[in-house]
Amino acid sequence: MNLFDDFPEAVCRRNLPLAPMTWFKLGGPAEWFIEPRTEQEFATVIRRCGETETPLRILGMGANVLVPDEGVPGVVVRLSSNHFTNSVVDGERITVGGGGDMTRLVRNSVRRGLAGLEQLVGIPGTVGGGICMNCGGRYGEIASALLSVRVLGPDGLVRERTPADLGFGYRTCNLGADHVISAVFGLRRTDPDALQRRYREIWSFKRETQPALGVQSAGCIFRNPAGGSAGQLIDQAGLKGFRIGSASISERHANFAVADRGGRALDVKQLIRAVTDRVAEHCGVRLEPEVKIW
């Protein structure tokens, strides 16, 4: 019997193309693609992968991932069932599944007049992915509103972790081998009209300074170095519009890599390497990728 033969086809599929599920629209298939319906099914996947040393990756909404052209071995999990995407509002607290849509979470909290997540407007992806990388920007980070996180460990057991325990830093989180299954956010009730204005102000700034929606990109491609801006360093190195094959640096924002339709993930990888080397030569700073390269 194969590793997941006892899983129904609706939950587990073989050699499923991943490109349509990522913002870059690039890359090959997953050996196993699994969408668990419950925490128990997810725990089973985690345990079996650990026991057989099978690689395990979490896809989320594919907003910050570059999948190689040849695909990926092992298991790719997406937490897309209602169990992992639902949210519950209780006063000034919102509990949301790890597979929940960040954009929807932010929009719904603002509509309810609950402040604390509006700084994340325009950041795509899932709640679990956002926590894993402490997503944010000039207006704030997700960690500032987080109260607690429920996780599944490599042993398949559920635990609760606190922000202090998770040790949040710039685009980092001390999750280790744990996987986010839900999170609780503590927000503040405020004037809905003022909050809507703040939300629109942040969204307008991002819309005017970043590539247009629909462009094949994965957001900021590099982390900002300490005390600096990756985009400014790339711009100073004269790399706006720089191209390798089907991939190029955005003319609008130098920290965005853009892929042509029908392009190759390899071109994006080579672009990232070339930009890293050019910036290091020009500015003496070696940038680190923010995008997850599988």
N, C-alpha and C positions, 0 to 999 in steps of 0.2 A: 504494500500500500504506500502511495506517495504521502508526503508530509501533511497535506490538507485535503485528502480525498473525502474525508467525512464532512467537509464543509459544503453547503449547497452552492450551486453555480451563481446564485444571486449575490453571494457573499465573497466567493473566491474565484478569480479568473486567472488563466495562464497567459503569459506573453501579451499583456494588454498594452497598447501604445500609450505613452505618458505625455507626449508632446501636446495633445489637445487640452491637457489638464494643467499646463503651466503657462505663465504669462509670456515666456519667451517663445512658446509654440515650437520648441525644438526637442530633439532627443528621441531615443528608442524606447522599447517596451520594458515592462517589469516582468521578471520571471514569474512572480506571484503578485497579484494585486488583490488586496483583501479589504473589504469594508465591513468591519464587525458591527453587529446590531446591538450588542450589549457589552458591559464591562467584562462579563464572564468570557465571551468570545474573544475579546481583546486580550484578556489575561492568558487564554489558551495559546493564542498566537505568540505572545511574548515568551511564554515558557518553552514552547516547542522550538522557537528560534534559538533560545539560549541553550537548550539541551543538544541541539544539532549544529550549533555554531553557524547558523544561517543568518546572513546579514539582514537587518531590519531597519527600514527607514520610514519616516512619517512624512507624507506629502503635504497635508494641509490643502491650501488653495493654489499652490504652485506659484506664489507671488515672489518668492525669493530663492528660487531653485533653478539650477542649470543641470539638466539631465544629459549624459553623454549620448552621442549618436548611436552607439552600439547597445544602449539600454543598460539596465542594472541587474545584477544577479541578486537572488534572494527575494525578500518580501518587502513590498511597499504597502503601507497601511494608510487608508484615508478614513477619518472619523466623520462620515457623512450622514449617519442615521440620526433620527430624531433624538435618540437618547444622548447623543454627543453634540447636538446643535441647539437644543432648546434653551430658553432663558426664562427666569422667574424673577419678578420684581417684588421686593418686600420692603416697603417704605423707601429708605435711601440706599438699600442694598440690591444689587443685581447678581444673581447666580447664573452662570452661563457655561455651557459645555465647551470642552476643549476644541471641538470642531466648529464652534459658532463663528459666524461671519463678523469680523471686526467692524466692517463698514456699517452693517445693520445695527450692531450693538451701539456704536457711537451715535448714529442717527436717532435711534429709539430713545436713548438716554437724554439727548438734547430735547427731543419732542416732549418728554415728560418733565422738563425743567430740572433735570438732575445733572449737576456740573461735576467734572472730574475726568471725563474722557474726551471732551471736545478737542483737546490738543492733538488727538490721534486721527482727526478727519483726514481723509485722503490716503491713509495707510492701509493697503489691502492685506488680506490674509485671514487666518483663523486666530482665535483667542490663544490657543495653545502655542502656535508659532510666534505670536506677538510676545507672549510671556517668555518663551525660550530665548528670544534675542533682545528682550526688553526694548521693544520697538518704540520709536518716538522721533523727535526732531527738535528744532529750535524752540518749540512751544511746550515741550514736556515729554515724559515717558510713561509707559503703561504701569510701571511699578508704583508710581505715586498714588494710584487709586486702588491698588490690590490689597485685599485683606487676608486671603488664604487661597491655597491651591490644593485640590485633590489630585493625587498622582497614582499611577500604577508602576510599581517597581519591576526590576528584571525578574523577581521571584513571582510576579503575578499578583502581589498583594497590594491593597489600597492603603495609602497613607495620606495624611494631611500635612502640608508644609506651609510655613509662614514666610512673608517677605524677608524677614531678618535671616531666616535659615537659608533662603535662596541666594543671598549675597548678590543682589543686583548691582551691575556696573554698566558702563557704556556698551550697549549692544551685547551684553553678556548676562548670564544667569547660571547659578550653580545647580542646575537640575540634575546633572550627571546622567545616569542611565534611566531616570524616571521619565514617564510620559504623562502630560497633563490630560486629565479627563474632565475636570471642571474647575471653575475659579469663582471667587466671590469678590465683588468690587464694592467699596464704600464710597458713595457719592454725596453731594450736598444739594439740597433743594434750594433753588435760586429763582430769580426773575426769568421766566421763559423767554420773553422778548429780548432781554439783554444777552441771554445765552445763545439765542438764535443769531444775533448780530455777531457775537464772537465766533461762532461756528462758521458763518459765511465769510467773515474776515480771513480766518485761517485758510479756508478752502479756496478763496479767491487768490490768495498769495501763492498757494501751491499750483493752482491751475495756470497761473500766469508765468511761473518760473520753471515748470517741469514739462517733459514731453506730453503731448496730447494723449487722452485716453484712447485706447485702441492700438497704440503703438506697441510693437513687440519688445517689451523691456521688463526688467525685474526690479525696478526701483534703483536706489543708490547702489552702485556696483562695488564701491570701496567704503571702508570705515573712515571716519575723519581721524586724522592723527591728533595726538594730544595738543590742544591749543591751536589747532589749525582746521582748514577746510580741504577735504580731498578734491572737491570740485574746483576750488581756486588754484590748487597746485597743478591739476591736470590742465586747466586753462592757461596758466602761466607757462607751462611746457609746450604750449601751442598745439594741443591735441584735440581741440574741438573739431569734430568732423573727421578725425583720423579713422581710417578704415582698414580692416583686414578681411578680405573676402566678402562674406555676407553680413559682417558685423561692423558697427561704427560707433564712435562716441557722439552723443547728441550735440547738435549745434546750439540747443536751447539751454542745456544744463550739462556741464562737463562730467558730472559724476553718474551719468546714465549711459549705459550701453544699449544700443538698439540693434535688433536683428531683422534682416529682410525676410519676407515671407519665403518659405521653402529653403531657408538657409541651413547652416550647420552649427551645431553646438561647438565643434572644434574651432570654428572661426572666433566665437566669443571667448573661448579659453585662450586662444593665441592673442586676441586683442587685450585681454586682461594682463597677460604676461608682458606684452610689449609696452603697455601703458605703465605698468609697475616699474619696468626697467628705465623707461624714458624719464619718468618723474624722479626716480632715484638719481639718475645722471644729472638732471637739470636742477633739482632742489635739494638733493641730499636726504630725501625722506623716502622710505620704502613703504608704500601703501599696502594695506591688508584687505583682501576681498571681504565684502559684507555678504554678497550672494553666496549661497551654499552650492558648492560644486560637487556633485555626486560622482 
